């Protein structure tokens, strides 16, 4: 392949040059890039051009619905594709006037509001890189993102969820010398109002190329500060097209963004960007709770949405008593963590829609159950990959490939899976194999039909005196108890076995009370080996959560370790 791009670095597999990438963000070797283009995965699209094409084709079609703070719809904003495109142009011109241009990093921490899309498409258009922070991030994470990326700007709401982001921005700006601008959606306080930034474009934008980086996403790792994931226009847009085809998203679809908009799952699986790629309508939910989401489903005719497992459980229980008509909802995607089989079986009877399990990662690989799959596949697996060129390996601790059906570590590479984290050469040396496979950290088994069954994360596999216990397996059995709403199994330190198991359990509202001994007896009665029965059961009203609403097992492990340590003092 003779194509050479600006910023190409040498040193790909077998001496092949990287054709998409820089020293900061390793790219794809030339042979693979050529293969992915020839297969039609990479079609030379950028996000800025994508929006322009949709706006040109149907300028008056509604693109974004932002209900605002009023539940009755009185504050709802509806932006058409033409309006969103025009707003992105004017915001892009304003950003350029502030000195923010191609290659600059901008940390974006906005809730589910229309301005999120105005800002990110403006950044896409000029070639600046959004760094997607979540609404729950605070000083430690934001300071790290701004300093590590040498961010030129930070985009925030004024107050969200009772928290004043302007005060956080003032503290961070004092510590990060590159941070020239803080742009605020709402009352700016001592900063700059986002509404004052747009300007009329004076010339065409010198935007990015399809192989250029589009944004930096956060890793889903459970320890330390998240790593940054570099995604290109070409690779990410392919994942949107593939997701739309599998999830049957077209111009008639209405996607409800219930999870934080900046998270990879509601961004791309098929998410808001997938919906906009299809020319569909995106409805933003300020909160994912049934009292907010169910009225929006009824009022806007929502056809598809995505939730993490704890929220899916809440929705299935709330649906029985809701006065709202949810009949427009065709598909509920559940991902972000494994959805247990027992919980998965509750979706169709409760919500009247098809469950579609999605198992993926911001680093790339995404798997879906198909809408026409048999029910046992839908509830019992986490799907199969988007692409024929998604390469899957299941290996043992020595990287030896395992036979189909055996449980091991998931490795993957493909046309939308990164080849390295941003500015992380030491971490890349352990997270990627020499031939480019990404070590996902997931423990899975592959079925004869090519579907993945997630058994947990490597760190969730509890080593109880040499016997391996998969947390998700035990959670599935606990969830079968009629009094149980949700369960999370974690390791706890033990001086004799090294680790024992602790099950945190949330009971259903109004359910028959159950004691620890009775729950253990129930689990044992399901035919499990004794070593898999939880050593300890802790009942709680709710689980600690990560910024996107997943159960924070890190916090649960820390809580039980602290409790045990206190008792030995």
N, C-alpha and C positions, 0 to 999 in steps of 0.2 A: 504494500500500500504506500503510495507516494505522498498522501496528504500529511502535511505537518502543520500543526497549529501553534499559535503563539503560546509560550509558556510550557511547551512540551519538555519533559525531562526524560533522560535515558534511564535504563535499568529495569525494564519489564522482565517477564518470564523468559528464560533462555536467551537473554540479550535483546529481546524485542523492545522497541521503544514504547513508552506510554504515549498514546495519542490524545488522551483526555486526562489532564491532571497537571499538577504543579508539585513543587517540593513540599508545599503545605498539605496538599490533598492528592494522594496517589490515585492515578486513573486506570483505565483499562488498557491492556496491551494491544498493540496494533492488530494482531490477528483476530482478537476477540471483538474489537470495535468494528472491524470490517465484516465479521460474521453477523453481528447484531444489526448492522445497517442493511446488509444483503437480505436478511430474513424479514426486514420490514419493521423491526421493533423500534429502531431509532429512525425517525422520519424528518429530522431537521426542524422540529418545532421549538418555539420558545413560549413561555407563558404570556409575555406581552403580545405576541402575534396571535396567540390562541384567543385571547379576549377580543382583540381587534376584529378577528374573523367572525366571532359570534355576534359582536355588536353590529357589524356590517350586514350580516345575514338576517338578523331579527332584532333591530334596535329597540323595539317597543315591548319585547317580551320581558317579564319580570325576572330578574336575576337574584336579587337579595331581598328578603323580608326580615326586617328587624322590628320585633314587637315593642321594644322600648320597655319602660318600667310599668306601664298600665296594663292590667290584665284584660281590660275590656276592649282592647284594640285601638283605643283613641290616640295612642302615641306611636302607632305602627308606621314605619317608613318602608316604602317599596321603591327600590332602585331597579330600573330597567337595565338591560345590557348596554344600551346606548349611554345611559347616565353613568353607569359604573366605568365604562371605557373613558368617558369624558372626565370624570373625576380622577381616574388614574393618570390621565395625561396632565391635568393641571397640578396634581400633587407631585408628579415627577418633575415638572418644570420648577415648582417651588423648592423641591429638594436640591435640584441642581443649582438653583440660586443661592442656597445655603452652603454650597460647596460639597454636597454629598453626591458622589457619582460612582462610576463603574468600579467594582472591586471593594468599595467601602462596606464595612459591616455596620448593621443597625439592629440593635436588640429591640424586638417588638414584644411587648407584654400587654396585650389588650384582651379584654374579655370578649364574649360573643356579641360583638357589635358590628354594624356595617362598616365602620371605619377600618376595621381589621383588613378588609379586602381592598379598600381604597389605598391603604398604605402599602400592602404587600405587592399589589399589582403595579403600583408606582415604582417600587424598588426593583421589581422584575424588569420593568420597562427601561430603567436606566442602567441596569446591570449591577446595582448594589445588592448586597446579600442580607436578607432578613436572618436574624438569629432568633429562633422561635422559643421564647421563654413562656412558662405557664403562669397563670394568674396567681397561683399559690407560692411562687418563688419569692424569697425575701432577700435580705441584705447579702448573705453569704453567696447564694447562687448568682444573683444579679451582678454583684461586684466581680465575681469570677468571670462571668460571661463578657462583661464590658472590658475588663482588663485583658483577659486572654485573647479576645478577638481584636483588641485595640479599636473598639467600637467608636464610630464618629457620632452616633446619635442613639437615643433611647426613647422609645415611644410607649406612652403609658396612659391609663385613664386617670382622672383626678382622684376619685374615691370609688373603690369597688369592693363590695362585700364588707363595707364598714372600715376598710383599710385605706389610708391616705398614701397613695403611691408617690405623690409629689415630695413628701418628706423623705421617702426612701431614695428617690432620684437625687435629692439635694446631697444626701450623705455619700452616695456613690460617685456623683460628679466631683466631689471634693477629693476623692481618692484616685480617680482615673483621669490622667491628663489628656488622653486622646478624646474624651467625651465632650464634644463641643456643643451639642444640642440635646435638650430634653424637650420633647414635643408631647403635649398633653391633650387628650380628647376630653374636652370639658373646660372647667375653670383652671387656667394654667398656674395660678399662684405665682411663684417667682420665675417660672419657666416660660416657654413659648406655646401659645395655643395652636393645636394642630389645624384648626380652622383658618388660621392666619397664614399658613404655609403655601397653599395653592397659588399658582400664577399661570397666566396664559402662555402656552408654549410658543417660543419664538422660532424654533427650528426643529427638524426631526431629531429624535433621540438616537444617539450612538449607542445602541443597546447591545446586549450580549449575543453570543453565538450559541447554537443549540448544545455544543459540547461544553460550554462554560458552566461554572457552578451557578445554581439558582438560589440556594439558601443553605443554611447550616441548621440541622435539626438536632435535638437532644437525644442521646442514647437512653435506653430504658433500663440501664444498669441499676442495681439496688444498693450499691455501695459507693461512697464517695460522691464527688461532684460529677454530674453527667459529662460524658465526652461529647464532642461535636461531630456530627455526621454530615459530610459534604455530598449533596445531591445535585446532579446536573439537570438541565431542562430536558434533554433527550431521555435520560433513563427514567426520570420521575413521571414524565408525561406518558411514557409507554406503560408504566404501572397503572396509570389512570385509565387508559384505553382498555387494557386487559381486564381491570376490575369492572368497568362499565359493561363490558361484554358478558362477563360471568354473572354479574348482579342484575343484568337487564335494565340498566339505567339509560334512559333516552330523554328526548326533549319534553316528554310528558311527565317525567318523574318529579317528585317533590321530596327533597332530602331535608330532614330535620337534623340540624347540628346541635346535639344535646350535650356532648362532651366539650371540653375546652377546645376552641377552634384551632389553636396552634399545635395541638397534639397530632402525631402522625396518623393515628387511626381515623379520627373524624376529618382529617385533611385529605386522605387519599384512598380510603378503603370502603367504598369508592369515594366517600367523603365530599366535602364542599368543592374541592378542585375537580374531582371526577364529575360532579353534577354540573359545574360550570363548563367543563369540557364538552359535555353532552348537550349543552344548551338548556339544561333543566333549571328548576327553581330551588334556591337554598333558603330555608327558614331557620333563623337563629333562635335558640332557646336560651334565655339568660341563666336558667338553672335546669338541671335534668330531672327534677322531681316530678312525679305524676301530676301534682296540682298545677304545675306550669306547662309541662309537655303535653298532657292529654287535651287541654283546650286548644292548643296550637295544632295538634293532629286533626282535630275535628274542624277547626276554622279554616285551615289552609289545605286540607285534603292531603296530608303527608302520606307518602307511599312507602318510604324507606328511611330507616335511621339505624344508628349503631350505638351500642352500650357496652360497658364493662360488666362482668358477671354480677357484682353486688347490686348494681342498678337494675339489671335484668330481673333479678329476684324481687326487688321492690316493685317493679312494674307489674310483674305477673300476679303479685298478691293484691296490688291496688286495683287492677282491672276488674276484679269481681264486683266492686262496689262503685265504680265510676259512673256518673251520669252522662259522660261524654261518649260520642259516637267514634269509635276507633276503627270502623270498618274500612276506611281508605288505606290503612296500613297493610301493605302486602308482605314486606320483608323486614325482619329484625335481625341485624347483624350483631353478633356477640363476640367480642375479642378483647385483646389486651392482657388477658390471663386465661387459663383454661376454664371452660365452662363445663362443670361436671355433668355426667350423663343424667343423673337424677334431676338436676335443675333444668337441663335442656328439655326434658320431657314435659315440663310445665308450660313451655312457651305457647305452643299451638293451641292447647285447650283454653288457656287464659286470655290470649291476645288475638286469636283467630288469624294469625299470620304465619308465614313460613319462617322458620329459624334458619339463618345461614351463619354457620360458625366461620370465623376468620382467625387465622393464626399467622401473625407476621411480626415484622420488626422494622423500626425506622431505618435500619441499615440496608433493608432491601426486601428479601424474600417474603412473599405473601401467599398464603394458602387459603382456599375457600372450599367449603362444601358447596355442591352445585344445587340449584333450586329444584332440579328434577331428580336428585339423589333419593334413594330409599330412606325412609325414616330412621332406620338403624344406623345408616352412614351419617346422617345429619346429627343425630344425638350422640353418637359414639365415637366420632373422629373430629379432627380439627381441619379437615380438608386436604386438598392437593394443590400444587403450585399453579400460579397464573400461567407460566410460560413453559413450552416444550424445552426451552434451553435453560430452565432452572435445574441446575445439577445438585443432587442431594446425595450426601453420604451419611451413613449412621455408623459410628466407629466406637471402638472400645477405648480404654484409657491410654493405649499405646498407638492410637490412630489406625488400628487395623479395622478394615471394613467388616461389618457384621452381617450375617444372613438376614433376609427379610423376616420380620416378626420378632427379632431380638431387640432389646432395649439398649440404646447407647447415645452417644453425643452427636448432635446434629451439626454437620458442616454443609455449607452451601456456597455456590457462586452462580452468577447468571447476569442477564442483561440489565438488571436494575438493582443489583447488590453491590455495595461499595467495595473497593479494594483497599481501603484504609481510612482511619479516622483523621480528622483535620488537626495538623500540628501535633501528632502523637506517634512519632517513629518507634519509641520503645514499646508502647502498648501495641502498636501494629505488629511488632515482631512476634508477639504471643497470641494475638487475636486472629491472625491470618496465617494459613499454611504457606510454605514457599511457593506453591503453585496457585495461590490466590483464593483458596477456600476460606470463607469466614467461619470462625468458631462461634456459634450462636450462644453457647452456654445452656441450650435446651437439651433435655433428655427426652428422647422420643423413640417410638418404634414405627416401622413402615409396614403397611398392610400389603397383601398380595396385589391389591388394586391400585397401589400407589398413593394411598391416603396416609396422612401422618396422625398418630395418636400421641399427644403430649403427655408424658409421665411426670413432668416437672422441670424445674431448673436444677442444674447440677448442685447448687447450694441448698436446694430444697430436699435433696435426697439425704435422708437422715441415716447416719452410720451408727447403728445401735449394737455396739459390740461386735462389729463385723457383719451383722445382718443389715442389708440395705432396705430402708422403708421409704417409699415414694409418697410424699405428702398428699398429692392429689388423689391417689388411690384411696387413702383413708378418709379424706374429706368427702369423697363420693359416697362412701358407706354411711358416714355420719348424716349426710344430707337426706338419706333415705328414711330417717326417723321422722315420724309425722309431726313431732314438736319442734323440729329444727328448721330455722330460717337460713342460717349460713354457718360455715365452719372454715377454720384455717388451722392447719397442723404445722407446727414448727419444731425445730430441735431445741432442747434445753441441755445445758451442760450436766454431766454426771461423772463423778470421780472414778466410778467402776467401769462403766460401759463406754465412756467417752461422751456419748450423747444418748438421751432418751427423748421420747416424743411427748409433746404437749399439744392438746387440742383446745383451741379457743372456739367457743360455741355461742351463737346468738339464737335465742329461742323465738319462735313465732309469737306475735302478739295474741294473747288470749288462749294460747295452746296449753295443753295439759302439762303441768310442771314435770320435769325429769331431773333426777339426780345423777351425779357422776357415775356411781356404781351401776345404775340401771342403763345408762347410755353405753358403758363398756360392755355390759351383758348383751345388749342389742347388737353391738358391733361384732362381738365374738360369735353371736348366733347367726351371723351372715356367712360363716364359714371361713373366717380369716385365721391365719396363723396367730398364735398368742403374741409373738413379738411385734405384730402389727397393731395390736390393740393399744390405744394411747395410754402411756404411763400416767398421764395427768390430764384432767379436764378442767378448764377454767370457763365459767359462764360470764359473759359480758353483754352489755347493751348494744355495743357497736364496735367495729374494728377501726383502728387508725388507718388513714388512707394517704396515698401519694397524691400529688397535685392533680392527677387526671382521674382519681377516684378508685384506683386499684387498692386492694388490701396491702398495707405496708407490713410485710412479714419481718422486715428488718426491725421495725419498732416492737412487734410482738416478741421476737427473739430477745431483744434488749430488755423488755419488761419482765419476762419470766426469769432471765438470768439475774436481773437485779433483785427480784423477789427471793430467789434461792440464795443469793449471796448475803442478803440481809438476815436470813434465818440462820446462817452459819457463823455470824459474828458473835 
